[in-house]
């Protein structure tokens, strides 16, 4: 937020001329904390790996579930998915997938069922540190048919039974020895971080050939890729955390494009288009990105619902959206975006109400004190710490506005920024933020929030910091709703359950909703074939369609 323009950034402003036309330089705002596909949930890692790895299934730009690494998506209709009866009258699913015959790791070894089994073993191990472990735990066994075909036996029949997007494949021939010798140390021993340029780690159209920590990643074609031949002989992804510097790099030719998934904030992109629209295509895509404040509910201050409610009512989010984003950031009342078909449009809105906010703080025992900041009976000030990503101009402005608005109701907000790789690699993952963390969730269509809201998903030392429930939220009612919505196949009944989830979230406020964001892709006029998706499966999954014209 208040990041100084360091010498490294200054050097980037005067970068070399734009790359040759069979090369592409991309600017993003974060550098991955790890390159392991299963550890951590940082979007920067997902974006970079999307050029070099393919999941078995993914959602496309039309929000339809498709095969990327498999031949046919299993379904009840085609007979590749079958309901199984389980003990206690429960229902499970057996889904059979066949990997594409041309799938190869970039060292030439085929992607096989052994890789699937190994990835499952890592994901379900309680100390592996995998971020989204729920799918791995639900798979009770894998029946290997042959080198490419396997059947997953899952202990629940869910509405999204054939979506195994979270089953990220790891190459057993490389990662196997590192994991099996010390599972609890695997997250620190993975070849993705210790031997990042090993070609055997990647099975997409590109492979990573150079990594300069905190600076850039270089990708070159995977000669064993069996799909459409990619157009670029070299792609460089540069991490430039300061968004003003990122824009300057684009204008100076240091990068050719800015990724929408991790690029300029909307208001900066709008201003850029007004000045440079003749030179670049600015494509703005409404997305499922949820900007919010995660609250550490272990804090005695924030454990009080009256305080959380007062903080939300003390924010004029409508004015923020209008003044900062020309009204293009939709104010969020819960965690489900209006673009998603399960969005509950009839939820009551938490409109700006500083009078009610002050009353709630009075009820919670926080009375006006010296300098206008409230104090409790012990004389302790109502002071909260907020941490967010360094260099993001949009979050700088939002945080400063929140600081000003909350001061008017007697709340002191202290601002701190961290590089994204620190914030997401350590601070939020290990729940080290004392009060608040400002960031965004980037979700898939109808994405059940088990990992971020279920009480079993709170990261801790015992589970090696697995799970994404960084707030520490524990609600039996929410747990029941999450368990119920996953197994409800009837769409009308499922939508009703989704409404209850959103209503409970808005009532309990484990996080403070801010906005649903739009992604702004800033592209050179000659670049064709890039299609924004608007969800967490990013555009580089289809990089083989990108080209210069």
Wavefront OBJ file of the C-alpha trace (Angstrom):
o trace
v 0.000 0.000 0.000
v 2.630 2.549 0.996
v 5.500 0.781 -0.701
v 8.566 2.808 -1.535
v 9.738 2.790 -5.164
v 12.737 0.511 -4.684
v 15.824 0.458 -6.974
v 14.630 -2.794 -8.543
v 11.358 -1.143 -9.545
v 13.187 1.872 -10.946
v 15.289 -0.386 -13.136
v 12.147 -2.009 -14.486
v 10.840 1.368 -15.593
v 13.710 1.566 -18.052
v 13.525 -2.039 -19.160
v 14.738 -3.342 -22.481
v 12.586 -2.813 -25.565
v 9.559 -5.048 -26.107
v 10.277 -8.665 -26.872
v 10.310 -10.067 -30.385
v 6.962 -11.027 -31.856
v 7.459 -14.707 -31.171
v 7.862 -13.788 -27.494
v 5.468 -12.348 -24.929
v 6.103 -10.461 -21.682
v 3.263 -10.363 -19.155
v 2.995 -8.143 -16.095
v 1.280 -9.309 -12.907
v 1.182 -7.798 -9.403
v 2.299 -10.788 -7.311
v 5.066 -13.364 -7.235
v 4.109 -16.909 -6.173
v 5.024 -18.007 -2.649
v 5.428 -21.547 -4.012
v 5.083 -23.278 -7.395
v 3.716 -26.531 -5.982
v 0.230 -26.974 -7.493
v -1.360 -28.215 -4.249
v 0.290 -26.122 -1.543
v -1.043 -22.625 -0.798
v -3.947 -20.982 -2.600
v -2.269 -17.908 -4.076
v -3.679 -16.708 -7.393
v -0.219 -15.753 -8.681
v 0.817 -19.400 -8.523
v -2.375 -20.515 -10.254
v -1.780 -17.998 -13.035
v 1.857 -18.923 -13.640
v 1.213 -22.675 -13.518
v -1.719 -22.338 -15.926
v 0.832 -21.984 -18.741
v 2.737 -25.092 -17.665
v 0.229 -27.492 -16.135
v -3.211 -28.771 -16.962
v -5.793 -29.925 -14.431
v -7.897 -32.941 -15.275
v -11.087 -30.836 -15.334
v -11.741 -27.091 -15.372
v -14.441 -24.500 -16.086
v -14.143 -22.754 -19.425
v -14.965 -19.162 -20.358
v -18.633 -20.149 -20.738
v -18.551 -21.497 -17.162
v -19.050 -25.036 -18.382
v -17.127 -27.911 -16.813
v -14.859 -29.541 -19.389
v -12.009 -32.025 -19.665
v -8.540 -30.581 -20.092
v -6.333 -33.557 -19.277
v -9.018 -36.222 -19.669
v -10.749 -37.568 -22.766
v -14.404 -37.636 -21.673
v -16.122 -35.958 -18.748
v -17.856 -38.726 -16.761
v -21.594 -38.370 -16.242
v -24.580 -40.481 -15.283
v -25.804 -40.166 -18.866
v -22.687 -41.595 -20.529
v -22.295 -44.312 -17.900
v -18.850 -43.211 -16.736
v -20.300 -42.082 -13.395
v -22.368 -44.396 -11.243
v -24.034 -44.021 -7.876
v -22.699 -46.372 -5.204
v -24.488 -47.532 -2.064
v -22.444 -47.018 1.076
v -22.882 -48.262 4.652
v -25.572 -46.477 6.638
v -27.748 -45.857 3.601
v -25.449 -43.175 2.221
v -24.724 -42.620 -1.449
v -21.337 -42.239 -3.064
v -20.107 -41.953 -6.625
v -17.740 -43.926 -8.810
v -16.426 -41.795 -11.672
v -14.109 -43.128 -14.366
v -11.652 -40.856 -16.169
v -9.184 -41.581 -18.951
v -6.172 -39.338 -19.339
v -5.412 -38.011 -22.803
v -3.130 -40.384 -24.698
v -0.831 -37.506 -25.693
v -0.315 -36.201 -22.143
v 3.377 -35.999 -21.308
v 5.499 -34.414 -18.642
v 8.052 -32.161 -20.301
v 10.836 -34.715 -19.642
v 9.005 -37.057 -22.014
v 7.465 -39.383 -19.436
v 3.736 -40.002 -19.898
v 1.201 -38.677 -17.407
v -0.295 -41.831 -15.901
v -2.718 -43.182 -13.358
v 0.265 -43.577 -11.031
v 0.545 -39.783 -10.933
v -3.139 -39.573 -10.032
v -2.749 -42.069 -7.175
v 0.374 -40.348 -5.879
v -1.260 -36.895 -5.995
v -4.200 -38.304 -4.033
v -1.873 -39.802 -1.428
v -0.184 -36.441 -0.944
v -3.470 -34.559 -0.805
v -5.070 -36.786 1.807
v -2.049 -36.975 4.103
v -2.866 -34.930 7.233
v 0.579 -33.286 7.349
v 1.233 -32.603 3.666
v 0.125 -28.973 3.911
v -2.239 -29.145 0.913
v -4.502 -26.075 0.853
v -7.708 -27.636 -0.541
v -7.629 -31.146 0.898
v -11.346 -31.905 1.021
v -11.593 -33.639 -2.362
v -8.607 -35.859 -1.550
v -10.197 -36.932 1.732
v -13.511 -37.734 0.097
v -11.885 -40.088 -2.388
v -11.866 -43.356 -0.448
v -9.929 -45.315 -3.051
v -8.703 -45.145 -6.620
v -9.216 -48.175 -8.813
v -6.563 -48.170 -11.511
v -7.874 -49.672 -14.753
v -4.705 -49.203 -16.784
v -1.947 -46.661 -17.324
v -4.432 -43.966 -18.374
v -7.798 -44.972 -16.914
v -8.876 -44.914 -13.284
v -12.048 -44.830 -11.205
v -12.430 -42.498 -8.265
v -14.619 -43.844 -5.473
v -15.979 -40.866 -3.532
v -17.858 -41.038 -0.242
v -20.470 -38.412 -1.218
v -22.796 -37.958 -4.161
v -22.482 -34.215 -4.748
v -24.038 -31.994 -7.402
v -20.551 -31.369 -8.841
v -19.488 -35.018 -8.631
v -17.408 -34.936 -11.838
v -15.516 -31.684 -11.080
v -12.080 -32.743 -9.833
v -10.408 -29.396 -10.525
v -8.627 -29.539 -7.150
v -6.929 -32.841 -7.958
v -3.759 -31.165 -9.200
v -1.360 -33.716 -10.602
v 2.138 -34.136 -9.223
v 4.763 -36.199 -11.122
v 5.267 -39.305 -9.004
v 8.668 -40.019 -10.537
v 10.040 -36.689 -9.232
v 7.982 -35.757 -6.179
v 7.511 -39.301 -4.848
v 10.874 -39.659 -3.069
v 10.650 -36.147 -1.631
v 7.216 -36.795 -0.126
v 7.535 -40.375 1.056
v 10.768 -39.827 2.987
v 9.222 -37.096 5.189
v 5.557 -36.174 4.509
v 5.453 -33.462 7.175
v 8.422 -31.725 5.526
v 7.128 -32.079 1.989
v 5.957 -28.472 1.651
v 9.561 -27.382 2.323
v 11.180 -30.081 0.144
v 9.070 -30.019 -3.015
v 11.002 -29.943 -6.289
v 8.669 -27.196 -7.486
v 10.603 -24.841 -5.208
v 13.999 -26.573 -4.928
v 14.345 -27.643 -8.586
v 11.809 -25.374 -10.311
v 13.218 -25.746 -13.833
v 13.075 -29.541 -13.854
v 11.046 -30.243 -17.028
v 9.424 -33.295 -15.447
v 7.313 -31.045 -13.226
v 5.206 -29.653 -16.066
v 2.686 -31.184 -18.478
v 1.204 -28.127 -20.220
v 2.131 -26.400 -23.490
v 4.965 -24.587 -21.689
v 7.498 -25.462 -19.026
v 9.291 -23.186 -16.582
v 12.934 -22.687 -17.571
v 14.007 -19.890 -15.200
v 12.821 -18.464 -11.891
v 14.200 -15.290 -10.330
v 12.585 -15.011 -6.903
v 10.431 -11.936 -6.512
v 11.143 -10.815 -10.079
v 10.114 -13.039 -12.985
v 9.453 -16.524 -14.383
v 10.473 -17.644 -17.876
v 8.495 -20.263 -19.802
v 9.425 -22.081 -23.003
v 7.491 -24.641 -25.053
v 7.139 -28.199 -23.802
v 8.462 -30.221 -26.742
v 6.367 -33.186 -25.564
v 3.075 -31.262 -25.507
v 0.526 -33.139 -27.597
v -2.026 -30.397 -28.107
v -2.090 -27.425 -30.454
v 1.366 -25.927 -30.818
v 1.746 -22.703 -28.800
v 2.715 -19.580 -30.728
v 5.452 -18.135 -28.537
v 8.957 -19.486 -28.146
v 9.328 -17.646 -24.856
v 6.958 -16.139 -22.296
v 8.245 -13.996 -19.435
v 5.940 -13.291 -16.492
v 7.162 -10.295 -14.499
v 5.948 -9.605 -10.971
v 5.696 -5.847 -10.391
v 3.821 -5.322 -7.154
v 3.465 -1.551 -7.416
v 0.614 -0.961 -9.873
v 1.924 2.478 -10.934
v 5.221 0.829 -11.853
v 3.358 -1.944 -13.644
v 1.583 0.620 -15.821
v 4.877 2.406 -16.508
v 6.457 -0.893 -17.587
v 3.678 -1.448 -20.087
v 4.096 2.002 -21.593
v 7.892 1.677 -21.796
v 7.777 -1.777 -23.445
v 9.042 -3.705 -20.431
v 5.910 -5.858 -20.687
v 3.545 -6.420 -23.614
v 0.350 -6.902 -21.608
v -1.074 -6.808 -18.096
v -3.002 -9.868 -16.945
v -6.569 -9.175 -15.862
v -6.448 -11.834 -13.198
v -3.648 -10.012 -11.357
v -3.323 -6.616 -12.971
v -4.333 -3.004 -12.592
v -7.188 -2.101 -10.256
v -10.363 -1.150 -12.074
v -10.114 2.595 -11.473
v -6.530 2.649 -12.733
v -7.498 0.625 -15.808
v -10.384 3.002 -16.543
v -8.040 5.990 -16.408
v -5.468 4.133 -18.517
v -8.037 3.379 -21.216
v -8.983 7.047 -21.458
v -5.352 7.989 -22.066
v -4.079 5.041 -24.112
v -7.148 3.314 -25.590
v -5.864 3.912 -29.130
v -2.734 1.886 -28.382
v -4.117 -0.946 -26.234
v -7.282 -2.991 -25.944
v -8.699 -2.712 -22.428
v -11.106 -5.597 -21.818
v -13.083 -5.394 -18.577
v -14.698 -8.625 -17.442
v -17.085 -8.831 -14.456
v -15.869 -11.703 -12.329
v -16.493 -13.892 -9.312
v -13.750 -12.060 -7.402
v -14.838 -11.220 -3.871
v -12.944 -8.361 -2.205
v -13.382 -8.508 1.550
v -11.821 -8.195 4.984
v -11.044 -11.510 6.655
v -11.419 -11.026 10.422
v -9.390 -12.961 12.963
v -12.195 -14.120 15.241
v -9.612 -15.154 17.803
v -9.278 -11.447 18.617
v -11.341 -10.561 21.728
v -12.430 -7.351 20.006
v -13.662 -8.994 16.801
v -15.168 -11.993 18.577
v -18.021 -9.611 19.485
v -20.643 -9.639 16.731
v -21.814 -6.153 17.721
v -18.365 -4.788 16.923
v -18.260 -6.603 13.581
v -21.725 -5.311 12.696
v -20.767 -1.778 13.715
v -17.672 -1.887 11.527
v -19.739 -2.877 8.496
v -22.416 -0.242 9.143
v -19.662 2.341 9.586
v -18.490 1.849 5.982
v -20.073 3.816 3.139
v -19.322 1.217 0.471
v -21.736 2.666 -2.107
v -19.935 6.002 -2.057
v -16.588 4.217 -2.176
v -17.658 2.333 -5.285
v -19.027 5.457 -6.947
v -16.087 7.742 -6.161
v -13.230 5.273 -6.507
v -14.519 2.896 -9.196
v -17.158 4.921 -11.132
v -19.785 2.629 -9.598
v -18.428 -0.426 -11.444
v -17.521 -2.392 -8.310
v -20.730 -3.982 -7.028
v -21.167 -3.691 -3.262
v -21.204 -7.158 -1.674
v -23.691 -8.194 0.994
v -22.397 -11.728 1.255
v -19.843 -13.968 -0.437
v -21.768 -15.027 -3.590
v -21.503 -12.675 -6.608
v -24.587 -11.572 -8.573
v -23.165 -13.314 -11.662
v -23.598 -16.704 -10.009
v -27.006 -18.336 -10.512
v -27.272 -19.138 -6.771
v -26.966 -15.471 -5.772
v -29.713 -14.386 -3.357
v -30.875 -10.991 -4.601
v -33.419 -10.534 -1.791
v -30.951 -10.423 1.097
v -31.261 -7.311 3.282
v -28.568 -4.738 2.612
v -26.218 -3.457 5.314
v -26.428 0.189 4.261
v -24.195 2.898 5.685
v -25.552 3.828 9.128
v -22.967 5.526 11.362
v -25.574 6.319 14.038
v -26.500 2.654 14.448
v -22.806 1.715 14.277
v -22.030 4.058 17.181
v -24.943 2.666 19.165
v -23.711 -0.915 18.692
v -20.227 0.054 19.878
v -21.794 1.663 22.951
v -23.678 -1.578 23.640
v -20.454 -3.550 23.221
v -18.816 -1.489 25.979
v -16.723 0.817 23.805
v -17.309 4.410 24.935
v -15.928 7.622 23.389
v -12.451 8.357 24.727
v -9.507 10.740 24.298
v -8.980 11.992 20.756
v -12.325 10.562 19.687
v -11.149 6.936 19.829
v -13.319 4.641 21.880
v -12.080 2.810 24.972
v -13.421 -0.085 27.021
v -13.839 -0.353 30.789
v -10.121 -1.201 31.113
v -9.124 1.924 29.240
v -7.964 -0.022 26.171
v -8.327 1.814 22.867
v -10.476 0.425 20.058
v -7.504 0.090 17.703
v -7.396 -2.470 14.914
v -4.592 -3.574 12.593
v -5.231 -4.148 8.902
v -2.722 -5.900 6.638
v -2.977 -6.065 2.855
v -0.867 -6.432 -0.279
v 1.912 -3.924 -0.853
v 1.841 -1.771 -3.989
v -1.857 -2.182 -4.862
v -3.161 1.334 -5.509
v -6.811 0.293 -5.223
v -6.346 -1.270 -1.816
v -4.338 1.738 -0.679
v -7.305 3.991 -1.453
v -9.918 1.657 0.030
v -7.901 1.193 3.223
v -7.415 4.942 3.612
v -11.135 5.574 3.139
v -11.974 2.888 5.694
v -9.483 4.438 8.102
v -11.208 7.809 7.732
v -14.764 6.484 7.974
v -14.083 4.306 11.002
v -12.351 7.151 12.823
v -15.666 9.018 12.703
v -17.305 6.261 14.782
v -14.354 6.067 17.183
v -12.310 3.220 15.678
v -8.595 3.597 15.038
v -7.293 1.649 12.031
v -3.556 1.003 11.706
v -2.435 0.101 8.195
v 0.308 -2.335 7.245
v 1.329 -3.841 3.918
v 3.315 -6.919 3.017
v 4.577 -8.377 -0.267
v 1.901 -10.795 -1.530
v 4.225 -13.804 -1.282
v 4.623 -13.038 2.460
v 0.994 -12.156 3.081
v -0.398 -15.261 1.389
v 2.538 -17.571 1.995
v 2.706 -17.009 5.734
v 0.603 -14.278 7.348
v -2.914 -15.372 6.422
v -2.068 -19.065 5.976
v -0.795 -19.270 9.548
v -3.373 -16.803 10.849
v -0.721 -14.343 12.004
v -2.771 -11.211 11.290
v -4.017 -9.794 14.612
v -7.289 -8.350 13.355
v -7.941 -7.924 9.616
v -6.566 -8.948 6.242
v -7.788 -7.228 3.068
v -7.650 -9.448 -0.026
v -9.888 -11.213 -2.538
v -11.194 -14.715 -3.096
v -11.288 -15.781 -6.751
v -13.859 -18.577 -6.990
v -15.352 -21.001 -9.484
v -19.047 -20.985 -10.455
v -21.240 -22.285 -7.598
v -18.186 -22.916 -5.469
v -19.155 -24.385 -2.090
v -17.177 -22.471 0.585
v -16.186 -25.514 2.624
v -12.497 -24.688 2.663
v -13.035 -21.092 3.808
v -16.043 -21.438 6.142
v -16.306 -24.990 7.516
v -15.022 -25.355 11.070
v -12.878 -28.354 10.076
v -10.881 -26.143 7.704
v -9.190 -23.791 10.176
v -5.417 -23.904 9.517
v -3.290 -24.871 12.507
v 0.035 -26.475 13.324
v -1.566 -29.908 13.771
v -2.837 -29.993 10.171
v 0.345 -28.310 8.889
v -1.624 -25.152 8.064
v -4.008 -26.836 5.641
v -7.394 -25.253 4.941
v -8.451 -21.697 4.088
v -10.692 -20.799 7.032
v -8.309 -18.036 8.050
v -10.907 -16.286 10.214
v -11.298 -19.265 12.570
v -15.075 -19.202 11.985
v -16.855 -22.134 13.662
v -20.621 -22.360 13.226
v -22.515 -25.675 13.536
v -25.320 -24.136 11.467
v -22.922 -23.183 8.646
v -21.292 -26.613 8.787
v -24.712 -28.244 8.351
v -25.623 -25.980 5.434
v -22.325 -26.668 3.658
v -22.738 -30.402 4.199
v -26.315 -30.225 2.878
v -25.791 -28.046 -0.199
v -23.030 -30.286 -1.538
v -25.255 -33.361 -1.704
v -28.450 -31.661 -2.894
v -28.991 -32.584 -6.545
v -32.288 -30.729 -6.994
v -31.413 -27.254 -8.284
v -34.366 -25.447 -6.679
v -33.672 -26.978 -3.274
v -29.985 -26.262 -3.667
v -30.655 -22.614 -4.451
v -32.732 -22.369 -1.270
v -29.821 -23.779 0.740
v -27.484 -21.311 -0.930
v -29.754 -18.488 0.191
v -29.498 -19.725 3.777
v -25.700 -19.832 3.490
v -25.593 -16.246 2.265
v -28.053 -15.061 4.922
v -26.091 -16.747 7.730
v -22.833 -15.328 6.420
v -24.352 -11.835 6.351
v -25.681 -12.321 9.884
v -22.508 -13.782 11.452
v -19.970 -11.680 9.514
v -16.865 -13.856 9.783
v -15.581 -11.406 7.156
v -16.690 -7.947 6.107
v -17.979 -7.931 2.503
v -16.718 -5.085 0.346
v -17.084 -5.499 -3.434
v -17.368 -7.907 -6.339
v -14.660 -6.920 -8.739
v -14.173 -6.690 -12.467
v -10.939 -7.822 -14.116
v -9.262 -5.444 -16.553
v -7.071 -7.050 -19.205
v -4.767 -4.560 -20.938
v -3.673 -6.121 -24.202
v -1.703 -5.005 -27.239
v -3.868 -4.574 -30.297
v -2.017 -7.353 -32.132
v -2.566 -10.046 -29.486
v -5.470 -12.337 -30.349
v -7.076 -15.407 -28.848
v -7.044 -14.476 -25.150
v -10.505 -14.986 -23.640
v -11.129 -13.877 -20.023
v -13.022 -16.427 -17.931
v -14.198 -14.337 -14.964
v -13.466 -17.111 -12.482
v -10.594 -18.941 -10.816
v -9.628 -21.074 -13.829
v -7.552 -18.421 -15.590
v -7.157 -17.526 -19.254
v -3.675 -19.172 -19.712
v -5.294 -22.623 -19.572
v -5.936 -21.876 -23.238
v -2.627 -20.145 -24.025
v -2.137 -22.344 -27.096
v -4.871 -20.193 -28.704
v -2.968 -16.932 -28.111
v -1.034 -15.449 -31.017
v 0.263 -12.252 -32.579
v -1.459 -10.934 -35.692
l 1 2 3 4 5 6 7 8 9 10 11 12 13 14 15 16 17 18 19 20 21 22 23 24 25 26 27 28 29 30 31 32 33 34 35 36 37 38 39 40 41 42 43 44 45 46 47 48 49 50 51 52 53 54 55 56 57 58 59 60 61 62 63 64 65 66 67 68 69 70 71 72 73 74 75 76 77 78 79 80 81 82 83 84 85 86 87 88 89 90 91 92 93 94 95 96 97 98 99 100 101 102 103 104 105 106 107 108 109 110 111 112 113 114 115 116 117 118 119 120 121 122 123 124 125 126 127 128 129 130 131 132 133 134 135 136 137 138 139 140 141 142 143 144 145 146 147 148 149 150 151 152 153 154 155 156 157 158 159 160 161 162 163 164 165 166 167 168 169 170 171 172 173 174 175 176 177 178 179 180 181 182 183 184 185 186 187 188 189 190 191 192 193 194 195 196 197 198 199 200 201 202 203 204 205 206 207 208 209 210 211 212 213 214 215 216 217 218 219 220 221 222 223 224 225 226 227 228 229 230 231 232 233 234 235 236 237 238 239 240 241 242 243 244 245 246 247 248 249 250 251 252 253 254 255 256 257 258 259 260 261 262 263 264 265 266 267 268 269 270 271 272 273 274 275 276 277 278 279 280 281 282 283 284 285 286 287 288 289 290 291 292 293 294 295 296 297 298 299 300 301 302 303 304 305 306 307 308 309 310 311 312 313 314 315 316 317 318 319 320 321 322 323 324 325 326 327 328 329 330 331 332 333 334 335 336 337 338 339 340 341 342 343 344 345 346 347 348 349 350 351 352 353 354 355 356 357 358 359 360 361 362 363 364 365 366 367 368 369 370 371 372 373 374 375 376 377 378 379 380 381 382 383 384 385 386 387 388 389 390 391 392 393 394 395 396 397 398 399 400 401 402 403 404 405 406 407 408 409 410 411 412 413 414 415 416 417 418 419 420 421 422 423 424 425 426 427 428 429 430 431 432 433 434 435 436 437 438 439 440 441 442 443 444 445 446 447 448 449 450 451 452 453 454 455 456 457 458 459 460 461 462 463 464 465 466 467 468 469 470 471 472 473 474 475 476 477 478 479 480 481 482 483 484 485 486 487 488 489 490 491 492 493 494 495 496 497 498 499 500 501 502 503 504 505 506 507 508 509 510 511 512 513 514 515 516 517 518 519 520 521 522 523 524 525 526 527 528 529 530 531 532 533 534 535 536 537 538 539 540 541 542 543 544 545 546 547 548 549
